[in-house]
Amino acid sequence: MKPVVKSHSSLCHQRGAVLIILVMLMVLAFSTALLTGISTNKTKLAQSEKTLRQLAEAKSALIAYAHLSDPDKTVTGLQQRYLPCPDTDGDGLEETPCGTTAATGWLPWQTLGLPPHKDASGYCFRYHVAGAYKQGTSTPPLVSALPPAEFSLSDPDQLLSNDVVAIIFAPNDIVVGQRRDTTPGTPTECGSTSTAARINRNQNLLDSIAGETNVSGPDFIIAPQGSSDTFNDMASWVLSAELL
């Protein structure tokens, strides 16, 4: 029997088929990677939108609290605009008294009548409140003569406002240098029963960029998402004019 000899044309057809299969596999791999990237970006956008909605809800709750905080509930009352003290252990309840100067801690979501609002990474919101507006200040913040705001807010390029009386931050993921242990103490909904635990400290939750830090006031900063590997804070803030 004579051996079968493949023609040049047959070999070319086989090589062409193999090439087509390789091209199809490359297109499939590229399409899969592209769709995965689109899906990941859509998920991140949805998470950011949810965080922004919850920040807006927290701001609205703070303003509502201020409008109802006057101890004089008669028809001549409701002329004061107190804001709540922060929550220092993460159980959602404000810690009073909280001194006469600006204070910081977790957003007191239970005190505000909210569920525990959290960012996409599962961390509760942080809260700074000006001393002249919070419970415990010696001079009531009257609508007729609201105290000067103590905080300013900027982005990396410009001042956005110097009329900020409270600011709420979504900390988001841990960045380099941060640790969020709940020890000593035991975990609470947001933090730890021990105020000494790293998770209760702003330096392990809030970030710095362009020479400004959100760890402490009076000057705070925001920046676009993804503008830095070491900054991912998101924020909502209350202006004194919004308490009228």
N, C-alpha and C positions, 0 to 999 in steps of 0.2 A: 504494500500500500504506500502510495506516495505521501510524504509529509505535507500537511496543510501549511501553505505559506501565506501569511497575512499580507494583503496588498498595502501599498503606501496610503491609499485612500482610506482604508479601514482604520489604520493607525491614527490618521489625522482626525477621523471622526471620533475615535475614543478619547484622544487628547482634548478635542473640542468639548466633548461631553463633560470630561473631568473639570475643564476650565470653567464651564458654565455652572457646574455644581459648586465649585469653589467661590465663584462670584456670588452665587445665590446665598451661600453660607455667610459670606462677608456682609452682604446686604442685610440678611436676617440679624446678624450680630449687631450691626450698626443701628438698625431699627429698634432692636430690643434695648440697647443702651440709651438711645434717644428717648424712647417712650418711658424708660425707667427714670431718666433725668427729669422729664416733663412731669411725671407722676410725683417725684420727690419734691420738685419745686412747688407743685400745686398743693401738696400736703403742708409744706412749710408756710406758704401764703395763707392757707386756711387756718393754720395754728396761730399765725401772727394776727390775722383778723379777729379770731376768737379772743386773743389776749387784749387787743385794742378795745373790743366791745366790753370786756370785763373791766378794763381800766376806766372806760367811760361810765359804766354803771357805778363803780366805786366813787368816782367824782360826784355823780348825781346824788349818791347817798350821803356824802359829806355835806353837800350844799343843803340837802333836805334836813339833815341833822342840825346844821347851823340855824336854819330858819325856825326850828322847833325847840331850840335849846334854852330859850329864855325861861328862867324859873317863875316869872310872873306870867301866868297863863290867862290873865283877864283880858278884856277888850283893849286895855291900854298897854298890854304886854307885847311880847314877841319883838322887842326892840333891840335885843342882844343877839350876837352872832358867834357863839362859842363853837369851837371844833373839839372833837374828842381827843383825849390823850392816846398815845400809842399803846399797843399791846407788846409787852416785853418777852413773854414766854411762848407765844404762838397758839394760845387757846382761843383767840378771837375776841377776848374781852379787854377793854382798855384798863390800864393800870393807873389809878388815881390815889393820891395826887401825883402829878408828874412835874413838879417844880414850876418856876416862873419864867424860865427861858425856853428857847426852842427845844423840842424833844423829837426823838426818833425811835422807831421800832417796827413791829408788824402792823399792818392795817387792822384795826379792831373790827373785824367783819361781823362778829356777833352783836357788838354794841350798835352797829349800823343796821342790823336786821338783814344782813346778807349771808349767802352761803360762803364757804371759804374759797374766794376767787384765787385761781392759780394760773401761772404761765404755762406754756407748752411743755416745759421741763418738769412741771409738778411743784414748783416753789410758789409759796404765797407772796402777796404783795408787801413791799416795805413802804413806810410812811414817815414823812417829815412834816411837822406842824410848827408854825411860828409861835413864839412865846406869848405874844400879845393877843392871840386868838384862841388859845386853848383853855380848857378848864383849869382853874387855879390861878389865872392871872389876876393881879390885884385890881386892875381897872377893867371893867366890863367892856367888851368890844361893841359899842353902840352903833346902830345904823346911822344915827344922826352925826356921828363923828368916828368913823372906823379908823383904827390905828394904822400907822404906816406899815406897808408890807415889809417883811424882813428878808425875803428870798429873791434871788434873780435866777433867770433861766436863759441859757444860750445854746446855740449849736456851734460847731467848730468855726463858723464864719462870722457870726453876729449875735448880738444880744436880742433875745426874743421878748423878754418881759422882765421888769423889775418890780412887778406888782403881785408876786406869788406869795400866798399865805399858807399853802399846803401843797405837797407834791407826793404822788404815789408812783412807786417804781415796780415794774415786773423784772426781777433779777435775771431770769432765764438761766442758761447753762453755766456751769462753773468755768471760769477762765483761769489762766495760769496764775498760780500763787494763792488761789482760794481753796479753803477746806471747809466743809459743811457738816462736821461731826455733830451728833446730838448729845455726846457725852462731855462732861458729867451731866447727870440728869437723865430723864426718860423722854422719849419723843412725844410731842404734842401734835396737833393737826398741822401746825406750820413749823414749829421749832423744837425747843426743849424746855423742860421745867427748870433747868439751870440757866440763868442769864449769862453764865460764864461759858456756855457751850458755843463752839465756833459758829454754828448755824444761826445763832441769835445776834451775831456781830455784823455790822454793815460792811466791814472790810472784806468779808467772805461772801458777800452777796451783790454789792454794788461796785461799779467800775469807774475807771478814769480814762480820759482821752483829751488830747490837745491841752495838757497841763491843768485840766479841771477834773475834780473828783465828785462823785455823788455820795461818797461815804459820809460826808458832813457838809453842812451849809456854811455860809448862806448862799453860795453860788453853785448852781447845778447845771448840768449839761445833757443834751440829747444828741444823737447822731443817727444817720440812716442805718438800717440793718445791713450788716455785712461790710461796714466801713472799716472795721478793725477786728483782728482776731482776739483782741483783749477787751473789747467793749461790746456788750449786747443788751444793755439796759433799755427798757421801753418805759414810757412815762405818761402820766396824765396829771394835770395840775389845776389848782383853784386860785383864781385871782380875787383880790378883795372886792372888786366891782361886781363879781358874780354872787356876792353875799347880800347885796342890797335887796 
